[in-house]
Amino acid sequence: MKDSSDARFAITPETNLVQSFQRDMRFWPVQNESPQQLSAEQISSFNRNGFLTGLAVFDQASAIQHRSYFDQLLSETLSKGADAYSISSAHLNHGYVYDLLTHPTLVQIAVDLLGRDVIGWGSHFFCKLPEEAKPVHWHQDVFFWPMSHSKSITIWLAIDDTDEDNGCVLFVPGSHLQGLLPHHTSSDDVLGKQVEYDVDSSQVISSPLLSGQASVHADLVVHGSNPNLSARRRCGLTLRYCAADVEAGLDWHEKGVVVAGQDLKSHWANPKRPVNP
């Protein structure tokens, strides 16, 4: 399996290979008349804008527990010489993160948006340390992913409080309706790629979150974040889900856990929960 757990998510030899796949990169509107975790208004907003924000997921006690867990994990990671962005595919190595990926509240959000059969395949801590000068330029997640269809979402779970001062996520509403856009190489940011898209700054929506809250966005929506020039850390855990009829290339199927329903094509490896904390 080709795993990116020891490298930044996008900067891998696989990135160029992804573009060679035959992929259906159109937005698939959510059709759900009876959502369980989200409201009908939120479903409509997601279809229109490509994201939702300010979702209340965990209470304060749970949020503190998640942050304490990440504090220890980050300390261990940095002590080994890796950087703050390197904790990727974490559910394959850490039972705690596996439990978050499969948490009923988060899974129900995914089911409301993707249907009853859902695969959880990604978990990556995006941690901006204090006074980090690099931004995350405008991009679309799906550009980097070898997925057969554009039917993935990201639930961005705030580990720390995030706001405009420490580099919260920024979204361009409606950009998911443009399909897959070209990206060019960028050397001055976290991902190394930037979308070729004329962003109207007056339309950009910021997504400040308190620890324990979450946003969710479609894989085609254009988003990014500014540098963290504050004295505070800004970390979010990105949890990636797709509809079960999606297939993955480059051995990424080995990351996929059946979190709801069934694996419709018997494609995903469905690894067991790691015993490591």
GUVEXDO-665294 format. One record per residue (C-alpha): residue number from 1; residue in one letter; x, y, z. Coordinates in pm, whole numbers. Example, Ala and Ser with C-alpha at 12.3 -4.5 7.8 and 13.67 -1.06 7.14 Angstrom:
r nudren = 1, voza = A, xx = 1230, yy = -450, zz = 780 .
r nudren = 2, voza = S, xx = 1367, yy = -106, zz = 714 .
END
This chain:
r nudren = 1, voza = M, xx = 0, yy = 0, zz = 0 .
r nudren = 2, voza = K, xx = 119, yy = 350, zz = -84 .
r nudren = 3, voza = D, xx = 54, yy = 545, zz = 235 .
r nudren = 4, voza = S, xx = 116, yy = 915, zz = 288 .
r nudren = 5, voza = S, xx = 131, yy = 892, zz = 666 .
r nudren = 6, voza = D, xx = 493, yy = 1007, zz = 673 .
r nudren = 7, voza = A, xx = 461, yy = 1292, zz = 424 .
r nudren = 8, voza = R, xx = 246, yy = 1591, zz = 351 .
r nudren = 9, voza = F, xx = -78, yy = 1476, zz = 200 .
r nudren = 10, voza = A, xx = -47, yy = 1637, zz = -141 .
r nudren = 11, voza = I, xx = 326, yy = 1640, zz = -199 .
r nudren = 12, voza = T, xx = 382, yy = 1280, zz = -307 .
r nudren = 13, voza = P, xx = 496, yy = 1110, zz = -628 .
r nudren = 14, voza = E, xx = 132, yy = 1001, zz = -669 .
r nudren = 15, voza = T, xx = 2, yy = 1353, zz = -735 .
r nudren = 16, voza = N, xx = 78, yy = 1352, zz = -1108 .
r nudren = 17, voza = L, xx = -46, yy = 994, zz = -1149 .
r nudren = 18, voza = V, xx = -386, yy = 1095, zz = -1011 .
r nudren = 19, voza = Q, xx = -444, yy = 1317, zz = -1312 .
r nudren = 20, voza = S, xx = -407, yy = 1022, zz = -1550 .
r nudren = 21, voza = F, xx = -719, yy = 848, zz = -1413 .
r nudren = 22, voza = Q, xx = -1050, yy = 856, zz = -1598 .
r nudren = 23, voza = R, xx = -1263, yy = 1029, zz = -1337 .
r nudren = 24, voza = D, xx = -1619, yy = 1160, zz = -1323 .
r nudren = 25, voza = M, xx = -1557, yy = 1501, zz = -1170 .
r nudren = 26, voza = R, xx = -1903, yy = 1653, zz = -1154 .
r nudren = 27, voza = F, xx = -2092, yy = 1754, zz = -841 .
r nudren = 28, voza = W, xx = -2365, yy = 1510, zz = -740 .
r nudren = 29, voza = P, xx = -2639, yy = 1706, zz = -561 .
r nudren = 30, voza = V, xx = -2764, yy = 1556, zz = -237 .
r nudren = 31, voza = Q, xx = -3114, yy = 1412, zz = -264 .
r nudren = 32, voza = N, xx = -3229, yy = 1336, zz = 87 .
r nudren = 33, voza = E, xx = -3581, yy = 1417, zz = 203 .
r nudren = 34, voza = S, xx = -3532, yy = 1281, zz = 555 .
r nudren = 35, voza = P, xx = -3183, yy = 1366, zz = 690 .
r nudren = 36, voza = Q, xx = -3117, yy = 1254, zz = 1047 .
r nudren = 37, voza = Q, xx = -2831, yy = 1477, zz = 1168 .
r nudren = 38, voza = L, xx = -2861, yy = 1772, zz = 930 .
r nudren = 39, voza = S, xx = -3172, yy = 1970, zz = 847 .
r nudren = 40, voza = A, xx = -3343, yy = 2002, zz = 511 .
r nudren = 41, voza = E, xx = -3225, yy = 2364, zz = 502 .
r nudren = 42, voza = Q, xx = -2867, yy = 2253, zz = 557 .
r nudren = 43, voza = I, xx = -2893, yy = 1999, zz = 277 .
r nudren = 44, voza = S, xx = -3017, yy = 2273, zz = 46 .
r nudren = 45, voza = S, xx = -2736, yy = 2505, zz = 157 .
r nudren = 46, voza = F, xx = -2475, yy = 2233, zz = 98 .
r nudren = 47, voza = N, xx = -2603, yy = 2175, zz = -255 .
r nudren = 48, voza = R, xx = -2598, yy = 2548, zz = -325 .
r nudren = 49, voza = N, xx = -2272, yy = 2649, zz = -157 .
r nudren = 50, voza = G, xx = -2069, yy = 2327, zz = -134 .
r nudren = 51, voza = F, xx = -2008, yy = 2346, zz = 241 .
r nudren = 52, voza = L, xx = -2161, yy = 2385, zz = 587 .
r nudren = 53, voza = T, xx = -1994, yy = 2531, zz = 892 .
r nudren = 54, voza = G, xx = -2050, yy = 2580, zz = 1263 .
r nudren = 55, voza = L, xx = -2180, yy = 2227, zz = 1319 .
r nudren = 56, voza = A, xx = -2203, yy = 2136, zz = 1687 .
r nudren = 57, voza = V, xx = -2054, yy = 1788, zz = 1719 .
r nudren = 58, voza = F, xx = -1875, yy = 1741, zz = 2054 .
r nudren = 59, voza = D, xx = -1930, yy = 1898, zz = 2395 .
r nudren = 60, voza = Q, xx = -1656, yy = 2084, zz = 2578 .
r nudren = 61, voza = A, xx = -1538, yy = 1783, zz = 2778 .
r nudren = 62, voza = S, xx = -1494, yy = 1575, zz = 2463 .
r nudren = 63, voza = A, xx = -1323, yy = 1862, zz = 2283 .
r nudren = 64, voza = I, xx = -1072, yy = 1894, zz = 2567 .
r nudren = 65, voza = Q, xx = -1008, yy = 1519, zz = 2548 .
r nudren = 66, voza = H, xx = -948, yy = 1536, zz = 2171 .
r nudren = 67, voza = R, xx = -708, yy = 1827, zz = 2212 .
r nudren = 68, voza = S, xx = -518, yy = 1652, zz = 2491 .
r nudren = 69, voza = Y, xx = -483, yy = 1344, zz = 2272 .
r nudren = 70, voza = F, xx = -349, yy = 1549, zz = 1982 .
r nudren = 71, voza = D, xx = -108, yy = 1740, zz = 2209 .
r nudren = 72, voza = Q, xx = 59, yy = 1411, zz = 2298 .
r nudren = 73, voza = L, xx = 51, yy = 1276, zz = 1943 .
r nudren = 74, voza = L, xx = 203, yy = 1596, zz = 1806 .
r nudren = 75, voza = S, xx = 476, yy = 1596, zz = 2071 .
r nudren = 76, voza = E, xx = 571, yy = 1239, zz = 1981 .
r nudren = 77, voza = T, xx = 565, yy = 1321, zz = 1608 .
r nudren = 78, voza = L, xx = 786, yy = 1630, zz = 1639 .
r nudren = 79, voza = S, xx = 1030, yy = 1444, zz = 1863 .
r nudren = 80, voza = K, xx = 1086, yy = 1196, zz = 1578 .
r nudren = 81, voza = G, xx = 1180, yy = 1477, zz = 1339 .
r nudren = 82, voza = A, xx = 856, yy = 1485, zz = 1142 .
r nudren = 83, voza = D, xx = 657, yy = 1804, zz = 1089 .
r nudren = 84, voza = A, xx = 316, yy = 1911, zz = 1216 .
r nudren = 85, voza = Y, xx = 143, yy = 1815, zz = 889 .
r nudren = 86, voza = S, xx = 275, yy = 1461, zz = 874 .
r nudren = 87, voza = I, xx = 7, yy = 1280, zz = 1074 .
r nudren = 88, voza = S, xx = -198, yy = 1146, zz = 782 .
r nudren = 89, voza = S, xx = -402, yy = 829, zz = 734 .
r nudren = 90, voza = A, xx = -402, yy = 836, zz = 1113 .
r nudren = 91, voza = H, xx = -695, yy = 595, zz = 1149 .
r nudren = 92, voza = L, xx = -472, yy = 318, zz = 1014 .
r nudren = 93, voza = N, xx = -229, yy = 358, zz = 1303 .
r nudren = 94, voza = H, xx = -423, yy = 506, zz = 1594 .
r nudren = 95, voza = G, xx = -733, yy = 358, zz = 1751 .
r nudren = 96, voza = Y, xx = -840, yy = 696, zz = 1888 .
r nudren = 97, voza = V, xx = -857, yy = 845, zz = 1539 .
r nudren = 98, voza = Y, xx = -1030, yy = 534, zz = 1403 .
r nudren = 99, voza = D, xx = -1296, yy = 589, zz = 1669 .
r nudren = 100, voza = L, xx = -1344, yy = 947, zz = 1551 .
r nudren = 101, voza = L, xx = -1371, yy = 839, zz = 1187 .
r nudren = 102, voza = T, xx = -1643, yy = 592, zz = 1287 .
r nudren = 103, voza = H, xx = -1814, yy = 813, zz = 1545 .
r nudren = 104, voza = P, xx = -2194, yy = 788, zz = 1502 .
r nudren = 105, voza = T, xx = -2256, yy = 1163, zz = 1487 .
r nudren = 106, voza = L, xx = -1989, yy = 1222, zz = 1223 .
r nudren = 107, voza = V, xx = -2094, yy = 915, zz = 1025 .
r nudren = 108, voza = Q, xx = -2456, yy = 1032, zz = 1026 .
r nudren = 109, voza = I, xx = -2350, yy = 1365, zz = 874 .
r nudren = 110, voza = A, xx = -2174, yy = 1168, zz = 602 .
r nudren = 111, voza = V, xx = -2478, yy = 945, zz = 550 .
r nudren = 112, voza = D, xx = -2706, yy = 1249, zz = 522 .
r nudren = 113, voza = L, xx = -2487, yy = 1384, zz = 241 .
r nudren = 114, voza = L, xx = -2364, yy = 1067, zz = 67 .
r nudren = 115, voza = G, xx = -2633, yy = 804, zz = 117 .
r nudren = 116, voza = R, xx = -2673, yy = 501, zz = 338 .
r nudren = 117, voza = D, xx = -2356, yy = 320, zz = 219 .
r nudren = 118, voza = V, xx = -2046, yy = 517, zz = 320 .
r nudren = 119, voza = I, xx = -1670, yy = 457, zz = 332 .
r nudren = 120, voza = G, xx = -1441, yy = 649, zz = 567 .
r nudren = 121, voza = W, xx = -1102, yy = 658, zz = 399 .
r nudren = 122, voza = G, xx = -900, yy = 954, zz = 523 .
r nudren = 123, voza = S, xx = -785, yy = 1119, zz = 845 .
r nudren = 124, voza = H, xx = -525, yy = 1394, zz = 846 .
r nudren = 125, voza = F, xx = -436, yy = 1647, zz = 1114 .
r nudren = 126, voza = F, xx = -383, yy = 1987, zz = 952 .
r nudren = 127, voza = C, xx = -186, yy = 2165, zz = 1221 .
r nudren = 128, voza = K, xx = -57, yy = 2519, zz = 1176 .
r nudren = 129, voza = L, xx = 191, yy = 2597, zz = 1448 .
r nudren = 130, voza = P, xx = 204, yy = 2951, zz = 1591 .
r nudren = 131, voza = E, xx = 357, yy = 3214, zz = 1363 .
r nudren = 132, voza = E, xx = 358, yy = 2983, zz = 1061 .
r nudren = 133, voza = A, xx = 403, yy = 3198, zz = 752 .
r nudren = 134, voza = K, xx = 282, yy = 2954, zz = 486 .
r nudren = 135, voza = P, xx = -80, yy = 2967, zz = 368 .
r nudren = 136, voza = V, xx = -287, yy = 2692, zz = 212 .
r nudren = 137, voza = H, xx = -363, yy = 2840, zz = -129 .
r nudren = 138, voza = W, xx = -699, yy = 2803, zz = -301 .
r nudren = 139, voza = H, xx = -746, yy = 2442, zz = -412 .
r nudren = 140, voza = Q, xx = -993, yy = 2158, zz = -462 .
r nudren = 141, voza = D, xx = -935, yy = 1845, zz = -256 .
r nudren = 142, voza = V, xx = -1037, yy = 1605, zz = -531 .
r nudren = 143, voza = F, xx = -752, yy = 1729, zz = -753 .
r nudren = 144, voza = F, xx = -516, yy = 1526, zz = -533 .
r nudren = 145, voza = W, xx = -729, yy = 1212, zz = -497 .
r nudren = 146, voza = P, xx = -741, yy = 904, zz = -726 .
r nudren = 147, voza = M, xx = -1116, yy = 860, zz = -691 .
r nudren = 148, voza = S, xx = -1345, yy = 740, zz = -969 .
r nudren = 149, voza = H, xx = -1620, yy = 992, zz = -885 .
r nudren = 150, voza = S, xx = -1648, yy = 1325, zz = -711 .
r nudren = 151, voza = K, xx = -1852, yy = 1186, zz = -426 .
r nudren = 152, voza = S, xx = -1629, yy = 1258, zz = -128 .
r nudren = 153, voza = I, xx = -1676, yy = 1500, zz = 159 .
r nudren = 154, voza = T, xx = -1443, yy = 1627, zz = 429 .
r nudren = 155, voza = I, xx = -1558, yy = 1682, zz = 784 .
r nudren = 156, voza = W, xx = -1314, yy = 1936, zz = 933 .
r nudren = 157, voza = L, xx = -1320, yy = 1880, zz = 1309 .
r nudren = 158, voza = A, xx = -1170, yy = 2167, zz = 1509 .
r nudren = 159, voza = I, xx = -914, yy = 2043, zz = 1759 .
r nudren = 160, voza = D, xx = -826, yy = 2402, zz = 1854 .
r nudren = 161, voza = D, xx = -1038, yy = 2714, zz = 1839 .
r nudren = 162, voza = T, xx = -995, yy = 2854, zz = 1488 .
r nudren = 163, voza = D, xx = -1058, yy = 3206, zz = 1361 .
r nudren = 164, voza = E, xx = -923, yy = 3449, zz = 1105 .
r nudren = 165, voza = D, xx = -627, yy = 3540, zz = 1327 .
r nudren = 166, voza = N, xx = -484, yy = 3187, zz = 1334 .
r nudren = 167, voza = G, xx = -582, yy = 3083, zz = 982 .
r nudren = 168, voza = C, xx = -929, yy = 2929, zz = 978 .
r nudren = 169, voza = V, xx = -1058, yy = 2766, zz = 660 .
r nudren = 170, voza = L, xx = -1198, yy = 2995, zz = 389 .
r nudren = 171, voza = F, xx = -1456, yy = 2878, zz = 133 .
r nudren = 172, voza = V, xx = -1567, yy = 3006, zz = -207 .
r nudren = 173, voza = P, xx = -1941, yy = 2932, zz = -216 .
r nudren = 174, voza = G, xx = -2075, yy = 2778, zz = -535 .
r nudren = 175, voza = S, xx = -1730, yy = 2695, zz = -671 .
r nudren = 176, voza = H, xx = -1804, yy = 2322, zz = -652 .
r nudren = 177, voza = L, xx = -2039, yy = 2365, zz = -947 .
r nudren = 178, voza = Q, xx = -1747, yy = 2451, zz = -1180 .
r nudren = 179, voza = G, xx = -1618, yy = 2093, zz = -1201 .
r nudren = 180, voza = L, xx = -1251, yy = 2000, zz = -1170 .
r nudren = 181, voza = L, xx = -1034, yy = 2307, zz = -1229 .
r nudren = 182, voza = P, xx = -668, yy = 2324, zz = -1338 .
r nudren = 183, voza = H, xx = -405, yy = 2361, zz = -1068 .
r nudren = 184, voza = H, xx = -50, yy = 2486, zz = -1101 .
r nudren = 185, voza = T, xx = 258, yy = 2434, zz = -887 .
r nudren = 186, voza = S, xx = 309, yy = 2674, zz = -598 .
r nudren = 187, voza = S, xx = 624, yy = 2672, zz = -389 .
r nudren = 188, voza = D, xx = 520, yy = 2910, zz = -113 .
r nudren = 189, voza = D, xx = 237, yy = 2718, zz = 50 .
r nudren = 190, voza = V, xx = 158, yy = 2400, zz = 239 .
r nudren = 191, voza = L, xx = 17, yy = 2185, zz = -43 .
r nudren = 192, voza = G, xx = 243, yy = 2282, zz = -332 .
r nudren = 193, voza = K, xx = -49, yy = 2339, zz = -569 .
r nudren = 194, voza = Q, xx = -290, yy = 2626, zz = -635 .
r nudren = 195, voza = V, xx = -613, yy = 2627, zz = -832 .
r nudren = 196, voza = E, xx = -644, yy = 2842, zz = -1142 .
r nudren = 197, voza = Y, xx = -962, yy = 3021, zz = -1047 .
r nudren = 198, voza = D, xx = -1053, yy = 3388, zz = -1026 .
r nudren = 199, voza = V, xx = -1170, yy = 3418, zz = -666 .
r nudren = 200, voza = D, xx = -1390, yy = 3715, zz = -584 .
r nudren = 201, voza = S, xx = -1270, yy = 3812, zz = -236 .
r nudren = 202, voza = S, xx = -1605, yy = 3972, zz = -156 .
r nudren = 203, voza = Q, xx = -1772, yy = 3631, zz = -187 .
r nudren = 204, voza = V, xx = -1529, yy = 3438, zz = 36 .
r nudren = 205, voza = I, xx = -1680, yy = 3292, zz = 355 .
r nudren = 206, voza = S, xx = -1459, yy = 3232, zz = 659 .
r nudren = 207, voza = S, xx = -1523, yy = 2931, zz = 881 .
r nudren = 208, voza = P, xx = -1427, yy = 3009, zz = 1242 .
r nudren = 209, voza = L, xx = -1491, yy = 2716, zz = 1472 .
r nudren = 210, voza = L, xx = -1469, yy = 2645, zz = 1841 .
r nudren = 211, voza = S, xx = -1291, yy = 2330, zz = 1948 .
r nudren = 212, voza = G, xx = -1536, yy = 2042, zz = 1905 .
r nudren = 213, voza = Q, xx = -1729, yy = 2210, zz = 1625 .
r nudren = 214, voza = A, xx = -1697, yy = 2105, zz = 1261 .
r nudren = 215, voza = S, xx = -1747, yy = 2213, zz = 904 .
r nudren = 216, voza = V, xx = -1814, yy = 1984, zz = 610 .
r nudren = 217, voza = H, xx = -1732, yy = 2049, zz = 246 .
r nudren = 218, voza = A, xx = -1763, yy = 1886, zz = -93 .
r nudren = 219, voza = D, xx = -1445, yy = 1763, zz = -259 .
r nudren = 220, voza = L, xx = -1489, yy = 2009, zz = -548 .
r nudren = 221, voza = V, xx = -1537, yy = 2329, zz = -348 .
r nudren = 222, voza = V, xx = -1252, yy = 2581, zz = -372 .
r nudren = 223, voza = H, xx = -1109, yy = 2654, zz = -28 .
r nudren = 224, voza = G, xx = -788, yy = 2748, zz = 150 .
r nudren = 225, voza = S, xx = -657, yy = 2932, zz = 454 .
r nudren = 226, voza = N, xx = -427, yy = 3219, zz = 540 .
r nudren = 227, voza = P, xx = -101, yy = 3191, zz = 735 .
r nudren = 228, voza = N, xx = -120, yy = 3157, zz = 1111 .
r nudren = 229, voza = L, xx = 58, yy = 3472, zz = 1225 .
r nudren = 230, voza = S, xx = -86, yy = 3449, zz = 1576 .
r nudren = 231, voza = A, xx = 73, yy = 3307, zz = 1890 .
r nudren = 232, voza = R, xx = -188, yy = 3027, zz = 1896 .
r nudren = 233, voza = R, xx = -184, yy = 2687, zz = 1731 .
r nudren = 234, voza = R, xx = -456, yy = 2602, zz = 1477 .
r nudren = 235, voza = C, xx = -531, yy = 2233, zz = 1429 .
r nudren = 236, voza = G, xx = -817, yy = 2055, zz = 1261 .
r nudren = 237, voza = L, xx = -867, yy = 1685, zz = 1194 .
r nudren = 238, voza = T, xx = -990, yy = 1627, zz = 840 .
r nudren = 239, voza = L, xx = -1203, yy = 1313, zz = 815 .
r nudren = 240, voza = R, xx = -1274, yy = 1200, zz = 458 .
r nudren = 241, voza = Y, xx = -1577, yy = 998, zz = 349 .
r nudren = 242, voza = C, xx = -1708, yy = 882, zz = 13 .
r nudren = 243, voza = A, xx = -2012, yy = 704, zz = -124 .
r nudren = 244, voza = A, xx = -1958, yy = 328, zz = -137 .
r nudren = 245, voza = D, xx = -1988, yy = 312, zz = -516 .
r nudren = 246, voza = V, xx = -1664, yy = 513, zz = -551 .
r nudren = 247, voza = E, xx = -1347, yy = 322, zz = -637 .
r nudren = 248, voza = A, xx = -994, yy = 435, zz = -555 .
r nudren = 249, voza = G, xx = -666, yy = 393, zz = -742 .
r nudren = 250, voza = L, xx = -303, yy = 381, zz = -627 .
r nudren = 251, voza = D, xx = -394, yy = 131, zz = -354 .
r nudren = 252, voza = W, xx = -594, yy = 391, zz = -164 .
r nudren = 253, voza = H, xx = -872, yy = 133, zz = -131 .
r nudren = 254, voza = E, xx = -666, yy = -13, zz = 153 .
r nudren = 255, voza = K, xx = -744, yy = 294, zz = 364 .
r nudren = 256, voza = G, xx = -1122, yy = 260, zz = 337 .
r nudren = 257, voza = V, xx = -1336, yy = 158, zz = 635 .
r nudren = 258, voza = V, xx = -1703, yy = 69, zz = 590 .
r nudren = 259, voza = V, xx = -1863, yy = 313, zz = 836 .
r nudren = 260, voza = A, xx = -2227, yy = 276, zz = 724 .
r nudren = 261, voza = G, xx = -2419, yy = 25, zz = 515 .
r nudren = 262, voza = Q, xx = -2208, yy = -196, zz = 295 .
r nudren = 263, voza = D, xx = -1926, yy = -189, zz = 44 .
r nudren = 264, voza = L, xx = -2131, yy = -206, zz = -274 .
r nudren = 265, voza = K, xx = -1845, yy = -324, zz = -497 .
r nudren = 266, voza = S, xx = -1639, yy = -519, zz = -242 .
r nudren = 267, voza = H, xx = -1363, yy = -274, zz = -326 .
r nudren = 268, voza = W, xx = -1247, yy = -131, zz = 6 .
r nudren = 269, voza = A, xx = -1012, yy = -318, zz = 241 .
r nudren = 270, voza = N, xx = -1207, yy = -228, zz = 558 .
r nudren = 271, voza = P, xx = -910, yy = -251, zz = 798 .
r nudren = 272, voza = K, xx = -975, yy = -331, zz = 1161 .
r nudren = 273, voza = R, xx = -935, yy = -82, zz = 1443 .
r nudren = 274, voza = P, xx = -567, yy = -42, zz = 1539 .
r nudren = 275, voza = V, xx = -471, yy = -148, zz = 1887 .
r nudren = 276, voza = N, xx = -239, yy = 151, zz = 1924 .
r nudren = 277, voza = P, xx = -388, yy = 450, zz = 2107 .
END
